[in-house]
């Protein structure tokens, strides 16, 4: 990791980007985490986004407040990757990801989708998640909401899920809302040819 620290000091943006992209291979390494946090404040947006993404692989729950703050920033790629990083930390470490609840109303669809994907428990009574499924203009966000409602169902979800299954303007989103009767193994994410 020390050689990465030295390389990250360069003025060459491609070198800094490369350093950020390989940091994810150094899970739990305090020096790698510190470097990723440093690069998350780089002058180049692509370096920042890559460093934030790496934090999802190498960070632990203590990084969630830092990542949460980055979501609130104006940079869409950094915010999207920060939400994804929190999701990945939560999945890998069983960390509390409730900080993502405040981002379900974010104006960026990719942030909303990654926030939904990262939820380990529903936000309050689940109204925000149901609203996204019912009304969001983004197919990406609605699909993420459908997956979240299926994975973490609440009693009040049934009406919005049924409406989605019958009438969502996207066949893909409607498919996520339909009951998976008789499915014993997960479906592959893509068609097998």
MDAnalysis code that builds the backbone (N, CA, C; Angstrom):
import MDAnalysis as mda
import numpy as np

u = mda.Universe.empty(579, n_residues=193, atom_resindex=np.repeat(np.arange(193), 3), trajectory=True)
u.add_TopologyAttr("name", ["N", "CA", "C"] * 193)
u.add_TopologyAttr("resid", np.arange(1, 194))
u.add_TopologyAttr("resname", ["UNK", "UNK", "UNK", "UNK", "UNK", "UNK", "UNK", "UNK", "UNK", "UNK", "UNK", "UNK", "UNK", "UNK", "UNK", "UNK", "UNK", "UNK", "UNK", "UNK", "UNK", "UNK", "UNK", "UNK", "UNK", "UNK", "UNK", "UNK", "UNK", "UNK", "UNK", "UNK", "UNK", "UNK", "UNK", "UNK", "UNK", "UNK", "UNK", "UNK", "UNK", "UNK", "UNK", "UNK", "UNK", "UNK", "UNK", "UNK", "UNK", "UNK", "UNK", "UNK", "UNK", "UNK", "UNK", "UNK", "UNK", "UNK", "UNK", "UNK", "UNK", "UNK", "UNK", "UNK", "UNK", "UNK", "UNK", "UNK", "UNK", "UNK", "UNK", "UNK", "UNK", "UNK", "UNK", "UNK", "UNK", "UNK", "UNK", "UNK", "UNK", "UNK", "UNK", "UNK", "UNK", "UNK", "UNK", "UNK", "UNK", "UNK", "UNK", "UNK", "UNK", "UNK", "UNK", "UNK", "UNK", "UNK", "UNK", "UNK", "UNK", "UNK", "UNK", "UNK", "UNK", "UNK", "UNK", "UNK", "UNK", "UNK", "UNK", "UNK", "UNK", "UNK", "UNK", "UNK", "UNK", "UNK", "UNK", "UNK", "UNK", "UNK", "UNK", "UNK", "UNK", "UNK", "UNK", "UNK", "UNK", "UNK", "UNK", "UNK", "UNK", "UNK", "UNK", "UNK", "UNK", "UNK", "UNK", "UNK", "UNK", "UNK", "UNK", "UNK", "UNK", "UNK", "UNK", "UNK", "UNK", "UNK", "UNK", "UNK", "UNK", "UNK", "UNK", "UNK", "UNK", "UNK", "UNK", "UNK", "UNK", "UNK", "UNK", "UNK", "UNK", "UNK", "UNK", "UNK", "UNK", "UNK", "UNK", "UNK", "UNK", "UNK", "UNK", "UNK", "UNK", "UNK", "UNK", "UNK", "UNK", "UNK", "UNK", "UNK", "UNK", "UNK", "UNK", "UNK", "UNK", "UNK", "UNK", "UNK", "UNK"])
u.atoms.positions = np.array([
    [0.827, -1.192, 0.000],
    [0.000, 0.000, 0.000],
    [0.878, 1.265, 0.000],
    [2.045, 1.167, 0.606],
    [2.918, 2.337, 0.669],
    [3.267, 2.852, -0.728],
    [3.466, 1.950, -1.685],
    [3.779, 2.398, -3.047],
    [2.576, 3.116, -3.662],
    [1.378, 2.711, -3.297],
    [0.178, 3.406, -3.782],
    [0.093, 4.816, -3.202],
    [0.459, 4.944, -1.936],
    [0.469, 6.258, -1.291],
    [1.410, 7.187, -2.044],
    [2.572, 6.686, -2.407],
    [3.552, 7.505, -3.130],
    [3.046, 7.857, -4.525],
    [2.454, 6.888, -5.214],
    [1.935, 7.131, -6.558],
    [0.786, 8.128, -6.533],
    [-0.013, 8.116, -5.479],
    [-1.162, 9.024, -5.382],
    [-0.744, 10.483, -5.254],
    [0.514, 10.730, -4.948],
    [1.009, 12.108, -4.812],
    [1.291, 12.764, -6.152],
    [1.204, 12.017, -7.237],
    [1.518, 12.527, -8.561],
    [0.498, 13.553, -9.032],
    [0.894, 14.370, -9.975],
    [-0.044, 15.319, -10.591],
    [-0.788, 14.671, -11.748],
    [-0.382, 13.471, -12.138],
    [-1.018, 12.764, -13.257],
    [-2.344, 12.162, -12.790],
    [-3.436, 12.657, -13.341],
    [-4.759, 12.217, -12.922],
    [-4.971, 10.735, -13.224],
    [-4.412, 10.229, -14.319],
    [-4.571, 8.811, -14.645],
    [-3.916, 7.919, -13.593],
    [-2.770, 8.350, -13.087],
    [-2.103, 7.584, -12.030],
    [-2.938, 7.577, -10.750],
    [-3.495, 8.739, -10.386],
    [-4.322, 8.804, -9.177],
    [-5.584, 7.960, -9.344],
    [-6.152, 7.987, -10.547],
    [-7.337, 7.181, -10.830],
    [-7.002, 5.697, -10.714],
    [-5.855, 5.297, -11.238],
    [-5.427, 3.898, -11.144],
    [-5.232, 3.483, -9.696],
    [-4.639, 4.349, -8.904],
    [-4.453, 4.049, -7.484],
    [-5.815, 3.842, -6.824],
    [-6.741, 4.743, -7.081],
    [-8.067, 4.629, -6.474],
    [-8.740, 3.321, -6.876],
    [-8.545, 2.906, -8.125],
    [-9.229, 1.705, -8.614],
    [-8.669, 0.418, -8.010],
    [-7.413, 0.401, -7.571],
    [-6.854, -0.824, -6.989],
    [-6.968, -0.866, -5.464],
    [-7.395, 0.206, -4.860],
    [-7.501, 0.223, -3.398],
    [-8.506, -0.795, -2.877],
    [-9.508, -1.111, -3.674],
    [-10.527, -2.065, -3.258],
    [-9.984, -3.450, -2.958],
    [-8.770, -3.743, -3.386],
    [-8.160, -5.045, -3.126],
    [-7.494, -5.117, -1.760],
    [-7.569, -4.043, -0.990],
    [-6.861, -3.978, 0.288],
    [-7.839, -3.839, 1.457],
    [-8.794, -4.761, 1.505],
    [-9.843, -4.715, 2.538],
    [-9.256, -4.688, 3.938],
    [-9.787, -3.790, 4.744],
    [-9.408, -3.694, 6.138],
    [-8.070, -3.031, 6.413],
    [-7.350, -2.655, 5.372],
    [-6.043, -2.032, 5.546],
    [-6.240, -0.553, 5.881],
    [-5.814, -0.148, 7.067],
    [-6.025, 1.228, 7.535],
    [-5.370, 2.249, 6.607],
    [-4.200, 1.927, 6.080],
    [-3.512, 2.858, 5.188],
    [-4.284, 3.006, 3.870],
    [-4.854, 1.910, 3.371],
    [-5.655, 1.960, 2.150],
    [-6.935, 2.773, 2.373],
    [-7.551, 2.584, 3.524],
    [-8.769, 3.343, 3.833],
    [-8.443, 4.833, 3.914],
    [-7.354, 5.176, 4.581],
    [-6.962, 6.591, 4.685],
    [-6.678, 7.178, 3.312],
    [-6.029, 6.409, 2.448],
    [-5.733, 6.898, 1.098],
    [-7.011, 7.066, 0.289],
    [-7.944, 6.120, 0.411],
    [-9.218, 6.244, -0.307],
    [-9.968, 7.492, 0.149],
    [-9.955, 7.748, 1.437],
    [-10.613, 8.966, 1.950],
    [-9.930, 10.221, 1.418],
    [-8.610, 10.188, 1.346],
    [-7.872, 11.333, 0.800],
    [-8.236, 11.544, -0.669],
    [-8.251, 10.450, -1.447],
    [-8.578, 10.560, -2.873],
    [-10.054, 10.908, -3.097],
    [-10.897, 10.656, -2.119],
    [-12.305, 11.050, -2.228],
    [-12.459, 12.566, -2.242],
    [-11.392, 13.278, -1.926],
    [-11.386, 14.741, -1.977],
    [-10.479, 15.269, -3.088],
    [-10.123, 14.419, -4.040],
    [-9.242, 14.787, -5.143],
    [-9.888, 15.900, -5.980],
    [-9.068, 16.587, -6.740],
    [-9.577, 17.646, -7.612],
    [-10.310, 17.083, -8.832],
    [-10.072, 15.819, -9.155],
    [-10.683, 15.200, -10.328],
    [-11.898, 14.365, -9.907],
    [-13.033, 14.593, -10.562],
    [-14.280, 13.914, -10.203],
    [-14.198, 12.398, -10.386],
    [-13.535, 11.926, -11.435],
    [-13.438, 10.483, -11.669],
    [-12.602, 9.808, -10.579],
    [-11.557, 10.468, -10.133],
    [-10.731, 9.924, -9.044],
    [-11.563, 9.858, -7.768],
    [-12.307, 10.924, -7.490],
    [-13.151, 10.943, -6.291],
    [-14.165, 9.798, -6.320],
    [-14.840, 9.639, -7.453],
    [-15.864, 8.598, -7.571],
    [-15.258, 7.202, -7.408],
    [-14.102, 6.980, -8.010],
    [-13.443, 5.667, -7.903],
    [-12.993, 5.386, -6.473],
    [-12.463, 6.398, -5.802],
    [-12.019, 6.222, -4.413],
    [-13.192, 5.902, -3.495],
    [-14.296, 6.571, -3.716],
    [-15.495, 6.325, -2.915],
    [-16.008, 4.912, -3.165],
    [-15.988, 4.483, -4.410],
    [-16.401, 3.118, -4.729],
    [-15.513, 2.117, -3.994],
    [-14.195, 2.366, -3.977],
    [-13.257, 1.474, -3.292],
    [-13.572, 1.368, -1.805],
    [-14.027, 2.446, -1.202],
    [-14.358, 2.402, 0.229],
    [-15.434, 1.361, 0.532],
    [-16.280, 1.088, -0.433],
    [-17.291, 0.048, -0.237],
    [-16.694, -1.332, -0.082],
    [-15.519, -1.544, -0.641],
    [-14.844, -2.834, -0.549],
    [-13.917, -2.932, 0.647],
    [-13.354, -1.814, 1.057],
    [-12.322, -1.869, 2.099],
    [-12.751, -1.281, 3.425],
    [-13.818, -0.517, 3.428],
    [-14.251, 0.158, 4.647],
    [-15.121, -0.707, 5.531],
    [-15.381, -0.188, 6.719],
    [-16.290, -0.843, 7.651],
    [-17.345, 0.179, 8.059],
    [-18.138, -0.156, 9.038],
    [-19.244, 0.704, 9.456],
    [-18.776, 2.107, 9.856],
    [-17.549, 2.229, 10.302],
    [-17.056, 3.555, 10.712],
    [-16.946, 4.521, 9.536],
    [-16.979, 4.019, 8.310],
    [-16.897, 4.876, 7.121],
    [-18.262, 5.410, 6.685],
    [-19.334, 4.850, 7.220],
    [-20.680, 5.230, 6.765],
    [-20.969, 6.716, 6.969],
    [-20.642, 7.334, 8.093],
    [-20.911, 8.780, 8.208],
    [-20.158, 9.614, 7.156],
    [-18.917, 9.245, 6.872],
    [-18.148, 9.940, 5.839],
    [-18.840, 9.792, 4.484],
    [-19.229, 8.574, 4.144],
    [-19.899, 8.315, 2.866],
    [-21.252, 9.009, 2.803],
    [-21.970, 9.011, 3.908],
    [-23.258, 9.699, 3.967],
    [-23.092, 11.183, 3.646],
    [-22.040, 11.789, 4.172],
    [-21.765, 13.195, 3.867],
    [-21.478, 13.413, 2.394],
    [-20.817, 12.454, 1.754],
    [-20.514, 12.590, 0.327],
    [-21.772, 12.489, -0.527],
    [-22.745, 11.723, -0.076],
    [-24.003, 11.626, -0.826],
    [-24.672, 12.994, -0.881],
    [-24.552, 13.735, 0.182],
    [-25.195, 15.049, 0.267],
    [-24.510, 16.097, -0.608],
    [-23.317, 15.774, -1.131],
    [-22.592, 16.695, -1.998],
    [-23.232, 16.791, -3.368],
    [-22.750, 17.696, -4.176],
    [-23.350, 17.949, -5.477],
    [-22.900, 17.034, -6.592],
    [-21.829, 16.276, -6.411],
    [-21.272, 15.439, -7.467],
    [-22.073, 14.145, -7.592],
    [-22.766, 13.976, -8.718],
    [-23.657, 12.828, -8.900],
    [-22.929, 11.495, -8.866],
    [-21.787, 11.386, -9.521],
    [-21.068, 10.112, -9.549],
    [-20.544, 9.740, -8.164],
    [-20.031, 10.725, -7.443],
    [-19.547, 10.464, -6.087],
    [-20.711, 10.069, -5.192],
    [-21.817, 10.781, -5.284],
    [-22.985, 10.472, -4.452],
    [-23.535, 9.085, -4.760],
    [-23.614, 8.746, -6.035],
    [-24.090, 7.423, -6.442],
    [-23.180, 6.338, -5.891],
    [-21.874, 6.531, -6.040],
    [-20.926, 5.534, -5.537],
    [-20.894, 5.483, -4.017],
    [-21.134, 6.599, -3.367],
    [-21.166, 6.608, -1.900],
    [-22.362, 5.801, -1.395],
    [-23.511, 5.957, -2.039],
    [-24.679, 5.153, -1.650],
    [-24.401, 3.670, -1.889],
    [-23.776, 3.365, -3.019],
    [-23.423, 1.967, -3.311],
    [-22.399, 1.445, -2.309],
    [-21.458, 2.291, -1.912],
    [-20.434, 1.873, -0.944],
    [-21.070, 1.537, 0.406],
    [-22.015, 2.365, 0.841],
    [-22.718, 2.057, 2.093],
    [-23.452, 0.722, 1.955],
    [-24.089, 0.516, 0.818],
    [-24.798, -0.749, 0.585],
    [-23.845, -1.928, 0.672],
    [-22.678, -1.805, 0.057],
    [-21.715, -2.907, 0.052],
    [-21.123, -3.139, 1.437],
    [-20.859, -2.065, 2.167],
    [-20.371, -2.220, 3.540],
    [-21.433, -2.929, 4.383],
    [-22.683, -2.513, 4.236],
    [-23.763, -3.146, 4.981],
    [-23.889, -4.618, 4.674],
    [-23.807, -4.961, 3.404],
    [-23.933, -6.365, 3.008],
    [-22.749, -7.186, 3.523],
    [-21.559, -6.625, 3.442],
    [-20.346, -7.351, 3.825],
    [-20.185, -7.479, 5.335],
    [-20.621, -6.454, 6.086],
    [-20.357, -6.426, 7.528],
    [-21.612, -6.455, 8.394],
    [-22.783, -6.480, 7.779],
    [-24.060, -6.401, 8.496],
    [-24.213, -5.082, 9.252],
    [-23.541, -4.043, 8.780],
    [-23.628, -2.721, 9.404],
    [-25.012, -2.119, 9.192],
    [-25.396, -1.243, 10.078],
    [-26.648, -0.498, 9.973],
    [-26.549, 0.468, 8.795],
    [-27.458, 0.355, 7.861],
    [-27.457, 1.228, 6.677],
    [-28.622, 2.218, 6.691],
    [-29.200, 2.439, 7.854],
    [-30.367, 3.328, 7.927],
    [-30.051, 4.763, 7.498],
    [-28.781, 5.134, 7.437],
    [-28.423, 6.467, 6.926],
    [-28.928, 6.641, 5.502],
    [-29.125, 5.555, 4.782],
    [-29.600, 5.638, 3.400],
    [-31.052, 6.100, 3.313],
    [-31.821, 5.959, 4.389],
    [-33.230, 6.365, 4.364],
    [-33.387, 7.834, 3.988],
    [-32.490, 8.668, 4.450],
    [-32.610, 10.101, 4.159],
    [-32.329, 10.415, 2.698],
    [-31.836, 9.457, 1.929],
    [-31.500, 9.699, 0.525],
    [-32.540, 9.138, -0.444],
    [-33.624, 8.595, 0.090],
    [-34.674, 8.082, -0.786],
    [-35.397, 9.203, -1.522],
    [-35.284, 10.425, -1.028],
    [-35.908, 11.577, -1.691],
    [-34.892, 12.385, -2.492],
    [-33.679, 11.867, -2.664],
    [-32.633, 12.557, -3.417],
    [-33.116, 12.789, -4.849],
    [-32.706, 13.873, -5.439],
    [-33.119, 14.208, -6.798],
    [-32.463, 13.376, -7.879],
    [-31.484, 12.573, -7.510],
    [-30.750, 11.761, -8.495],
    [-31.222, 10.315, -8.408],
    [-31.731, 9.799, -9.526],
    [-32.299, 8.452, -9.555],
    [-31.289, 7.386, -9.157],
    [-30.046, 7.541, -9.558],
    [-29.036, 6.532, -9.224],
    [-28.766, 6.498, -7.730],
    [-28.847, 7.640, -7.080],
    [-28.675, 7.683, -5.625],
    [-29.863, 7.003, -4.953],
    [-31.079, 7.325, -5.413],
    [-32.275, 6.684, -4.843],
    [-32.202, 5.163, -5.013],
    [-31.819, 4.713, -6.203],
    [-31.757, 3.268, -6.470],
    [-30.721, 2.595, -5.577],
    [-29.535, 3.175, -5.479],
    [-28.504, 2.560, -4.635],
    [-28.880, 2.613, -3.158],
    [-29.555, 3.675, -2.746],
    [-30.015, 3.754, -1.356],
    [-31.020, 2.634, -1.071],
    [-31.937, 2.408, -1.991],
    [-32.918, 1.332, -1.816],
    [-32.242, -0.033, -1.757],
    [-31.303, -0.252, -2.647],
    [-30.605, -1.536, -2.701],
    [-29.837, -1.795, -1.412],
    [-29.335, -0.725, -0.801],
    [-28.523, -0.880, 0.395],
    [-29.275, -1.027, 1.696],
    [-30.581, -0.846, 1.671],
    [-31.339, -0.936, 2.918],
    [-31.302, -2.353, 3.479],
    [-30.974, -2.458, 4.744],
    [-30.991, -3.746, 5.429],
    [-32.280, -3.897, 6.233],
    [-32.972, -2.791, 6.454],
    [-34.304, -2.799, 7.057],
    [-35.046, -1.616, 6.459],
    [-36.359, -1.655, 6.530],
    [-37.166, -0.622, 5.917],
    [-37.082, 0.666, 6.714],
    [-37.367, 1.762, 6.053],
    [-37.322, 3.100, 6.652],
    [-38.672, 3.397, 7.295],
    [-38.706, 3.422, 8.609],
    [-39.954, 3.693, 9.323],
    [-41.016, 2.676, 8.951],
    [-42.170, 3.164, 8.501],
    [-43.270, 2.287, 8.121],
    [-43.215, 1.909, 6.642],
    [-42.169, 2.340, 5.936],
    [-41.986, 1.956, 4.536],
    [-42.668, 2.848, 3.523],
    [-43.208, 3.973, 3.950],
    [-43.939, 4.847, 3.025],
    [-43.047, 5.387, 1.911],
    [-41.816, 5.730, 2.223],
    [-40.924, 6.290, 1.189],
    [-40.640, 5.267, 0.104],
    [-40.411, 4.033, 0.481],
    [-40.132, 2.989, -0.494],
    [-41.357, 2.732, -1.370],
    [-42.552, 2.703, -0.750],
    [-43.788, 2.505, -1.517],
    [-44.037, 3.666, -2.470],
    [-43.749, 4.881, -2.036],
    [-43.949, 6.059, -2.896],
    [-43.057, 5.980, -4.129],
    [-41.807, 5.552, -3.948],
    [-40.911, 5.425, -5.100],
    [-41.467, 4.384, -6.070],
    [-41.908, 3.249, -5.564],
    [-42.461, 2.223, -6.443],
    [-43.693, 2.731, -7.179],
    [-44.528, 3.466, -6.502],
    [-45.784, 3.921, -7.101],
    [-45.613, 5.103, -8.050],
    [-44.717, 6.037, -7.723],
    [-44.735, 7.325, -8.421],
    [-43.437, 7.775, -9.071],
    [-42.322, 7.126, -8.812],
    [-41.047, 7.653, -9.298],
    [-40.991, 7.617, -10.828],
    [-40.427, 8.652, -11.405],
    [-40.314, 8.713, -12.863],
    [-39.193, 7.817, -13.391],
    [-38.295, 7.406, -12.528],
    [-37.155, 6.599, -12.944],
    [-37.454, 5.104, -12.853],
    [-37.301, 4.418, -13.975],
    [-37.468, 2.967, -13.986],
    [-36.438, 2.299, -13.075],
    [-35.239, 2.834, -13.064],
    [-34.174, 2.294, -12.216],
    [-34.577, 2.341, -10.735],
    [-35.099, 3.477, -10.302],
    [-35.508, 3.628, -8.903],
    [-36.715, 2.749, -8.583],
    [-37.680, 2.682, -9.502],
    [-38.856, 1.835, -9.252],
    [-38.457, 0.360, -9.168],
    [-37.539, -0.066, -10.038],
    [-37.090, -1.462, -9.992],
    [-36.389, -1.758, -8.659],
    [-35.571, -0.831, -8.196],
    [-34.902, -1.016, -6.906],
    [-35.931, -1.060, -5.775],
    [-36.960, -0.227, -5.863],
    [-38.016, -0.234, -4.847],
    [-38.758, -1.566, -4.859],
    [-39.046, -2.082, -6.045],
    [-39.740, -3.366, -6.140],
    [-38.906, -4.472, -5.502],
    [-37.608, -4.467, -5.752],
    [-36.724, -5.481, -5.157],
    [-36.690, -5.336, -3.635],
    [-36.657, -4.092, -3.165],
    [-36.616, -3.855, -1.719],
    [-37.903, -4.320, -1.053],
    [-39.048, -3.989, -1.647],
    [-40.316, -4.420, -1.073],
    [-40.450, -5.941, -1.087],
    [-39.888, -6.595, -2.097],
    [-39.934, -8.059, -2.152],
    [-39.016, -8.675, -1.101],
    [-37.859, -8.069, -0.900],
    [-36.883, -8.625, 0.047],
    [-37.236, -8.333, 1.500],
    [-37.871, -7.174, 1.736],
    [-38.180, -6.739, 3.102],
    [-39.656, -6.341, 3.179],
    [-40.573, -7.287, 2.985],
    [-41.995, -6.928, 2.882],
    [-42.602, -6.431, 4.192],
    [-43.529, -5.493, 4.048],
    [-44.346, -5.001, 5.155],
    [-45.813, -5.201, 4.776],
    [-46.708, -5.335, 5.741],
    [-48.120, -5.574, 5.433],
    [-48.748, -4.513, 4.523],
    [-48.344, -3.259, 4.659],
    [-48.950, -2.188, 3.858],
    [-48.440, -2.143, 2.417],
    [-47.542, -3.013, 2.040],
    [-46.965, -3.009, 0.691],
    [-47.885, -3.610, -0.363],
    [-48.782, -4.483, 0.035],
    [-49.534, -5.303, -0.915],
    [-50.222, -4.490, -2.005],
    [-50.926, -3.425, -1.669],
    [-51.695, -2.678, -2.681],
    [-50.783, -2.072, -3.742],
    [-49.686, -1.452, -3.325],
    [-48.799, -0.819, -4.298],
    [-48.060, -1.866, -5.128],
    [-47.722, -2.999, -4.541],
    [-47.051, -4.066, -5.281],
    [-48.017, -4.665, -6.306],
    [-49.267, -4.895, -5.910],
    [-50.263, -5.432, -6.842],
    [-50.493, -4.466, -8.007],
    [-50.591, -3.161, -7.707],
    [-50.787, -2.166, -8.764],
    [-49.589, -2.146, -9.705],
    [-48.384, -2.238, -9.144],
    [-47.167, -2.275, -9.951],
    [-47.177, -3.487, -10.872],
    [-47.508, -4.661, -10.332],
    [-47.496, -5.896, -11.115],
    [-48.471, -5.828, -12.280],
    [-49.589, -5.152, -12.067],
    [-50.623, -5.093, -13.096],
    [-50.452, -3.931, -14.063],
    [-49.840, -2.823, -13.617],
    [-49.928, -1.628, -14.462],
    [-48.667, -0.778, -14.550],
    [-47.513, -1.209, -14.034],
    [-46.329, -0.357, -14.164],
    [-46.008, -0.182, -15.643],
    [-45.596, 1.016, -16.010],
    [-45.310, 1.320, -17.420],
    [-44.083, 0.580, -17.942],
    [-43.302, -0.019, -17.049],
    [-42.148, -0.823, -17.445],
    [-42.439, -2.301, -17.171],
    [-42.340, -3.101, -18.200],
    [-42.564, -4.536, -18.027],
    [-41.547, -5.132, -17.063],
    [-40.332, -4.611, -17.079],
    [-39.286, -5.115, -16.194],
    [-39.632, -4.842, -14.728],
    [-40.087, -3.632, -14.434],
    [-40.477, -3.296, -13.061],
    [-41.680, -4.143, -12.648],
    [-42.655, -4.270, -13.540],
    [-43.841, -5.078, -13.240],
    [-43.444, -6.523, -12.926],
    [-42.458, -7.040, -13.640],
    [-41.981, -8.406, -13.394],
    [-41.436, -8.539, -11.971],
    [-40.705, -7.517, -11.494],
    [-40.177, -7.568, -10.129],
    [-41.298, -7.542, -9.094],
    [-42.443, -7.002, -9.453],
    [-43.562, -6.900, -8.515],
    [-44.425, -8.156, -8.478],
    [-44.310, -9.002, -9.481],
    [-45.130, -10.209, -9.514],
    [-44.605, -11.241, -8.525],
    [-45.517, -11.997, -7.913],
    [-45.081, -13.050, -6.983],
    [-44.268, -14.101, -7.726],
    [-43.287, -14.615, -7.045],
    [-42.417, -15.629, -7.652],
    [-42.822, -16.997, -7.120],
    [-43.965, -17.453, -7.559],
    [-44.539, -18.719, -7.104],
    [-43.709, -19.872, -7.668],
    [-43.332, -20.784, -6.782],
    [-42.639, -21.985, -7.200],
    [-41.171, -21.801, -7.540],
    [-40.635, -20.615, -7.391],
    [-39.223, -20.393, -7.681],
    [-38.409, -20.850, -6.480],
    [-37.551, -21.819, -6.705],
    [-36.754, -22.344, -5.599],
    [-35.302, -21.906, -5.666],
    [-34.873, -21.454, -6.845],
    [-33.509, -20.948, -6.984],
    [-33.575, -19.569, -7.592],
    [-32.621, -18.708, -7.272],
    [-32.639, -17.362, -7.837],
    [-32.518, -17.395, -9.357],
    [-33.218, -16.484, -10.000],
    [-33.110, -16.357, -11.453],
    [-31.771, -15.726, -11.805],
    [-31.200, -16.122, -12.941],
    [-29.965, -15.455, -13.354],
    [-30.259, -14.000, -13.681],
    [-29.295, -13.095, -13.462],
    [-29.545, -11.679, -13.706],
    [-29.716, -11.347, -15.175],
    [-29.250, -12.205, -16.064],
    [-29.355, -11.951, -17.501],
    [-29.818, -13.226, -18.182],
    [-30.369, -13.073, -19.350],
    [-30.801, -14.236, -20.103],
    [-29.600, -15.111, -20.441],
    [-29.828, -16.404, -20.352],
    [-28.768, -17.350, -20.681],
    [-28.991, -17.798, -22.120],
    [-27.943, -17.690, -22.941],
    [-28.107, -18.092, -24.350],
    [-27.239, -19.261, -24.688],
])
